[in-house]
C-alpha cells in the first residue's frame, strides 16, 4: 500500500479558537459533560480518523477568558473507550509529576479497556505554576526535566515489558496462573527514580501504548528522535516543517531507528467555506470575538514576551524576539513559532494575536475544501508531515466540516483510508507491536 496520511482530532472543549466558547453556536455550557466529548469521539471515529488526542497540564488554564481544563485525560479517554470501537485514544501525562509505576498502571488499564487503542503523550511540563501545585518552589530546568523523562520512559517501558507475552498460562490442571520465570523484576535505581518491579499485570494488547511526544525544542527533538513513535509539532510554513521533519527523522536514524516508524504530525486549524471569501469571513468572525488582553496573557505565557506596551494596530518590532526564529537552534519551540511569524510577516500586534488565537502557534488556514486538501497533500508529499493533528476552531461543527468536505477529497486522492484495517492505534499508524525486551531471542534460547 502507498504511504497513507494519519489524522487525529485534537480535543479542546468548545474548539481551538480561543473565542470559540463565545460563538452563539458553541456548546460552552456542556464542556463539563462527558457526553460532549463522547459525541465528538464518535464523530471522529465515523470519519475513520486515527485518534483523538487530549492535551493537559496540572494547572488552571484560561485566566477566566475561556473554559478551564476540566477532565483528567486518562479518565476522560477511558470513558470515550466505552462508546467507541476503533479510534485511538491519546492522553497527556507528565514525567515530572507522576511516578512510573502509577502511570504505567493507568495507561495499561486504558490500553486494555480500549482493546489496544491507548497512546501516551509524554510531556515534561514547564512552568512554576504547575510546580507549585506539587509543593515544589519552581520547575526544573529543561535539561533536568528531559534527563528525568528519559529515565522515566526507560523504567515505564521495562515495567510494561516485565511480563513476557506468554507468561500468563492459566493452567487449571497444574494450578499455575502465570509463569514466574517469565515475569521479571527491574531493580532499577537511577539518578531520579528507584523502582523494583515487576509490573502487576500482563502485557496489554499493543504490548505498550504508542509513545507520543509534543516538544519541538532542542531537547524535545533529541528526546523524540530516541523515543517517540508519533510527534506533535507546530509550524507555520512548509519550509520550516520540512526542516523539522528532516532533522527529527535523522535523529531517529542516529539512534538506530527506522525513520518510517516515527510519525510527524503538525497541527492544522482549518476554517472551511464553500468559497475562499466565505472561509476568510468565517476566520474574521471568530477573531472579532477575541479579548485582546487575554491574547496578550497567552502570548506572555508561551513565548515569555510582554508586548502590552504596544498599541493594537502598531507593528510588532522584528527585533523583539532576537534570534529565536532559527528553526533548528532554539530551546523554546513556541517562542520560535511566534518569532518566525513576526520576522516573516511583520504583523501588527492585533494581527499577531489573531494568528495565535486560532491555534496557539499551530498553522491556521482558511479556504475551500479543495484548498485545505491541497495544503495537506503538499505538506504530506513534500515530506513536511506524515499526517496532521486537526484542531477544529469550533466543536463539533468545524470537525464535521473537515470530515464531510475535506476527508472525502483526501480519500478520493488515495491519501487516506475509507475503512479501518486494524483495531489498535499501532495498526492505524502502521507501527509494529514491540516485543518484550526480556523475552529470550531465538539465538539465546538455542544457546541455552
N, C-alpha and C positions, 0 to 999 in steps of 0.2 A: 504494500500500500504506500502511496505517496505521503510525504510529510503532511500532517494534519494540525490545524490550529487547536490550541487549548483555550477555553473561555470560561472564566469564573464570574460569578455575580458577587460583588463586594457589598455585603450588607452594611447599612448605615442608617438607622432609624428611619426618618422620612425621606432620605435621599442625600446625595453627596453635596449638593449645593448648600452652602451654609444658611441660606434663607429659605430652604425648601419647606420648612415647617410653617412659614408664614403664608405660603401659597394657599389660596382658597380651596384647592383640591387636595391638600395634604391630609394625611391621616395622623396629625400631630397628637390627637387625644388617645391614640391606640399604641403608641410606642412602648408602653409598659405591658402590653397584652401579648402573650405568647402566640396567639392566633395570627397576629400581624406578620410575624416572621415565618410562621408555618405556611401561610398563604404565599408569601414571596418565594420560599424554598420550593413549593410545589410548582409555581410558575416557571422557575428556573429549570427544574427537572423536566417539565413538559417540553422545554426547548432543547433538551439534551445537553445542557451546559455541563462542564466538567465538575464544578464545585461551587458552593457558596463559601464565602470567607468572612470572618469577623475579626476586625482589629480590636485592640483593647489596651488599656493602661490602668494601673491600680491607683487612679487619681481622678477627681471630678473633672470632666470636660465641660466646656460650653460657656462658662462665665455668665450664665444667665441668659445668653442670647441664642441658645439652641438646646435641644434635649441633651441630657447627660447620658453617659454610657451605663444603662440600667441593668443589663444582664451580664453575669459571669459567662464567658464564652463557651466553656466546655459543657456547662449545664444547659445553656441555650441550645447548642448544637445536638446534644443528646435528645432534647425534646423534638428537634427537627428530624432526627433519625427515625422517630416513630411514625412520621407521616410521609416519609419518602422512602424510595427503594434503591435508587441508583446514584444519585448525585453525591459528590464528595462533600466533606464537612471539615473545613479548615479553621481551627481555633488558635488564637494567640495566647501564649503563656511565656512568662519571663524567667530567664535563668538567674536573674538577680534576686527574685522574691519568692521562688519556690525552692523546695528541696527535691532532689532527684527521685526519691522513692515515691513521694506522694504524687508528683507529676506523672511518673510512669504509670501509676495505678489509674489515674484519671483518664489519660489518653488510651490506655489499654482497654478500659471499660468502654469508652466511646467507640473504639475500633470494633470491639466485639459486639456491642449493642447494634451498631450500624451495619454489621456484616462486612467490615473491611473498607470503610469509607473515610477514615479519620486522617487528617493532616495536622501537623503541629507547626504553626508559625513561630519560629524561635526569635525572641527579641531579648535584648539586654536591659532595656528601659533606662533612658537617660532622665535627668531632671531631679532636683532636690525635693520637689513636692511629693513625688512618689516615695522617695527615700524616707521622708518624714512620716509617712503612713505605716512604716515598718520600724519605727524607733531608731532611725539612723539619721545622723546630722546632715548628711549630704550623700548624693550619689557618687559611686566610684568613678574614676576617670575612665575614658573609653578603653584604653589598653587593658586595664584591670578587669573591666566588665567582660571583654571578649576573652581574656585568659580564663576567667571563671566559666564563661559559656562553653569554651572548648572542653574543659574538664567535665562540665555538666553533661554535655551531649555524649561524651565518651562513656560516662557512667550510666546514663539512661539507656544507651544502646546495649551495653553489657547486661543491664537488667532485663531488657526485652529479649535478649539473646540467651539468657541464662538457662532457659529450658530449651533443649533440643526439640526439633519438631516431633520426634517420635517418643518423647519422654512420657507422655500420658498413654498408658497401655490399657487401663480399665479391665484388668483380668479378674473376673469374678471367681474363677476356679482357684487361683493362687492367693487371692486376697490382696493383690498388688494393684493400686490405682495408678501410681506413676513410678517410674524407674529412677531412683535417687542417684544412680550413676550418671544419668543424663540431665541432672539439674545441678548447676554449678554456682558456687559462691564467688563473689567478686573479690572480697577482702581488699577493697580499694581504700588507700589512704594517700591523699594528694595534698596540694597546697591549699585548696579551698574546700575540699569535700572529703568525707570519710563515710563509706557505705559498704557494709559487709555483704548483703545479699544472701542467697539468691532472691529473685523475684518470687512473688507468691501466687503466680498464675501462669498457665502455659502461654505459648506464643499466640498472637492474635491472627486473624485471617490474613492480614498483609505482612505478617512477620513482625513488622513495626510500622507505625504511622509514617506517612510521607513527610519528609523533612523540608520545611518551607522557611525561607529567610527573607527579610524585608529591608535590610540595611544596604545602602549603596556607598557608604563612606569607604575610606581605605581599609580600615579594619573589617568592615562589613563585607567588602568584596573578597578579601582573603578568606574570611570565615565561610562565605558562600561557596567559593571555589573548592574548599575542602569538604564541606558537609552537605550543602543544600541540594535538594532534588528539584525544587521549584523556587524561583526568586522573583519577588515582587519589587518593582522599581518604578521610579518616576522620571520621565524625560519629556522634554518639550519639542525636540527636533529629531528627525530621522538620523542625522549625523551623530548627535550625542548618544542616541540609543544604540547605534551600530558600534560606536567606540566602546561603550559599556559591555555590550554583548560579546565583542571580540575579547575584551580584557578578562571577563569572568570565565568564558569558555577556555581561554588559555590557562588561567589559574587552575581550573579543574584538571586539565591535561597535566599540569605540573604536579598535581597530587596523584597522578596515575589513574585518573578517572576518564570515562568515555564522555566527551563533551555533549553528546546527544542525550545523555542521561540527566542533563541539567536543563530544566525548562525556564526560560527567562520571559517573564510576563509583566510588561509595563502596564500602568494604569491608563485607561481612556474613559473620559466622561463625555458622552455624546448627547448633544441637543439635535434632535432629528425633526425635520419638517418635510412636507411634500415638495417644497421649493427651497432654494438656498435662502431667499429672503424671509420665508416663514421660519426657518431654523434660526436665523440671526435675530429675528424679533423675539423668539422664544428665549434665546440666550439673554437678550436685553431685558426682557420682562423679569426674569429671575434676578438679574443684577440690580434692578430698581428696588428690589425688596431688601437689599443688604443694609446693614448698620455699619457705617464706616468705622466707628470706634471699636466695634467687635472685630472687624477685619484687621485693624491695626494691632489689637492684642494678639490675635492669632499669628500675625507676621512676626511680632516680637517673640512669641513662644517658640516657633520652629526655626526662625532664622537668627534670632538674637540681635536684631537690628531695630532700633527705635526711630521711626520716621514721623513721629507725631508733630514735629516742628514744621513739616511741610504743609502747604495748602493742598487740598484735594486735587486741584487741576494744575499743580506745579509739577514739572518733570522731576523724576527721581534721579539724582546725580549718579552717573555711572561709577564714580569712584567710591560710592558708599560701601561697596562690598569688596573693595580691594581686588585680590587675585582669586576670590572664591569661585569664580566661574570655570576654573581649569577642571575639565571633566574627569581627569584621572589623577588629580593631585589635590584632594580635599578631604577632610575628615568630618565634614558636616554636610551630609548629602542634600538635605532640603535647602540649606542656605545656598548651595551650589546651583540648584534649580532656579531659585529666585534671582541670584546674581546673573545667570545667563539670560533670563528674561529682560532684565534691566540693561545689560550690556548690548544685547542684540536688538531689542525693540524700542528702547528709550521711552517707556510709558510714563504717563503722569501717575501720581500716587493713586488716583481713583481707578485708572485703567489697571494698575498693578493689583489693587485689591480685588477688582472684578476677575482678573485672571486667576487669582488664588481662591476666590470664593467658590468656584465650581469644582475644585478638586484638590485644594491644598498643595498645589505644585504638580499634580498629575496633568496629563495632556487633555485639555478641554477643547472639544471640536464641535462645530456646528455645520450642518449641511443636510443634503438629501440622503436617503438610504444608500444610494449608489456611491455618493461621495464618501460616506463613512466606510462603506465596504472597500472602496478603493484605497483609503488610507490604511486600513487594517491589512489588506493584501500587500501594499507596498512595503510596509514595515516587516511583515512576515517573510515575504520573498526576498527582501533586502537584508536579511539576517540582522534585523534590529530587534526581533521578537520571535518567540516560539508560540505566542498567544497573548492574551490580554486579560487583565483584571478589569472588568467592566464596572464603572462607577455611575449608575444612573443618577442624574440630578434630582429626580423625584420618583419615589417608590409609591405604588408599583407601576405607574403609568409609563415612565420612561424606560423601565425594564421591558414592559410589554411592547413598546415601540421598537426597541432594539431587537427583541426576539421575533417579532412578527414581520419586521420590514428589512432588517439588515441580515439576520441569520439566514433566511432563505436565499439571499443573494450569495452568501458565502457557501452555502450548501450546493447551489447550482454551479458554482465555480469549482466544486470538488475540494474545497478547503476545510470543510467542517462536516462532522458526522450528521447523518439523518436519523440514526438509531444508536443506542449504546451497544457496544460489542462486548463489554465486560460489566462486572458488577462492583469492582473496587476502584478506589481512587488511583491506585497504581496502574490498573489496567486502562483507565481513562487517559492517564498521562503517558502511557506506553513505557512504564517503568517495571523492571523485574522485581519479583519478590526476593528480598535478600535472605541468604542462608544464615543460620546462627553461626556466629564466629567460634562457638565452642564445639560445633559438630565436627566429627572426625572426617577428614578428607579421604577419598578412596585410597590414595597413596599411603596415608598414615595408617589407615585400617589394615592395609595389606602388610605393612611393616611390622605391625603388632602381632 
